[in-house]
Amino acid sequence: MIAEILYAFKVILGLIFLFFVPGYAITLALFPRKDELSLVEKIGFACALSIAADILTTLFIDVVFHVPTTASNIFFSLLTLTLIFLGIWRVEIYIINKKGEQNG
């Protein structure tokens, strides 16, 4: 019983990570200001960009690095991609805030 619940939990979290998280990080990096997109637009961009990022990342690690495409390899490469784009987003926010302090 508990194993089935944990498996369902793992599948749900995996699908959320696969179809939303990398794309949302990319969306934040592309549109760092809060007022640039509405929530619906951010979710739409996140889903579309996430699917594209999943496919391109999997192809990249397979073709360029010749890494076998296992679930864990894909997960860690997408996690790395997500963290890179979150880092880019934080740098952009820092730069935007610095410019605001200088102008204000």
C-alpha atoms as one frame of an Amber mdcrd trajectory, in Angstrom:
protein
   0.000   0.000   0.000   2.697   2.483   0.997   4.861   1.464  -1.957   1.995
   2.224  -4.346   1.425   5.642  -2.765   5.132   6.436  -2.999   5.194   5.302
  -6.617   2.211   7.536  -7.469   3.895  10.432  -5.639   7.109   9.795  -7.585
   5.233   9.761 -10.903   3.354  12.991 -10.134   6.514  14.826  -9.065   8.359
  13.463 -12.087   5.703  14.728 -14.477   5.664  18.144 -12.834   9.436  18.300
 -13.093   9.451  17.079 -16.680   6.660  19.279 -18.048   6.981  22.454 -15.973
  10.084  23.137 -13.880  12.836  23.566 -16.533  10.533  25.645 -18.705   9.568
  27.878 -15.796  13.244  28.497 -15.027  13.841  29.400 -18.676  10.779  31.672
 -18.634  12.096  33.469 -15.544  15.461  33.970 -17.242  13.856  35.293 -20.438
  11.342  37.561 -18.667  12.887  38.536 -15.311  10.504  41.387 -14.450   7.288
  40.438 -12.676   5.051  42.607 -14.837   6.278  41.362 -18.233   3.952  38.348
 -18.439   0.728  37.313 -16.759   0.564  34.087 -14.765  -1.295  32.260 -17.557
   1.330  33.310 -20.098   4.140  32.208 -17.777   2.536  28.788 -17.315   1.979
  28.416 -21.066   5.558  29.401 -21.877   6.824  27.144 -19.090   5.049  24.079
 -20.464   6.128  24.698 -24.057   9.722  25.577 -23.184   9.967  22.648 -20.801
   9.011  20.143 -23.472  11.493  21.703 -25.884  14.216  21.750 -23.207  13.554
  18.098 -22.352  13.928  16.987 -25.942  16.970  19.131 -26.700  18.747  18.232
 -23.466  18.193  14.529 -24.015  19.478  14.767 -27.583  22.443  16.861 -26.460
  23.637  14.451 -23.771  23.133  11.508 -26.103  24.707  12.881 -29.284  27.394
  15.222 -27.960  28.490  13.539 -24.722  27.510   9.962 -25.687  25.903   9.502
 -22.276  23.257   6.773 -22.163  19.780   8.242 -21.865  18.638   6.747 -18.605
  16.050   8.352 -16.360  18.629   9.446 -13.815  20.946  10.952 -16.456  18.086
  12.910 -17.989  16.933  14.050 -14.530  20.365  15.313 -13.517  20.968  17.056
 -16.838  17.572  18.786 -16.632  18.253  19.694 -13.011  21.576  21.221 -14.081
  19.868  23.142 -16.885  17.230  24.396 -14.443  19.846  25.544 -11.943  21.814
  27.336 -14.675  18.743  29.276 -15.794  17.791  30.084 -12.200  21.301  31.448
 -11.719  20.937  33.572 -14.857  17.608  34.858 -13.562  19.112  35.823 -10.189
  21.949  37.704 -11.904  19.413  39.562 -14.066  17.375  40.491 -10.978  20.546
  41.735  -9.272  21.426  43.889 -12.295  17.875  45.263 -12.540  17.911  46.175
  -8.837  21.328  47.847  -9.136  20.123  49.954 -12.066  17.026  50.911 -10.070
  19.163  52.062  -7.140  21.384  54.159  -9.404  18.445  55.827 -11.134  16.390
  56.337  -7.968
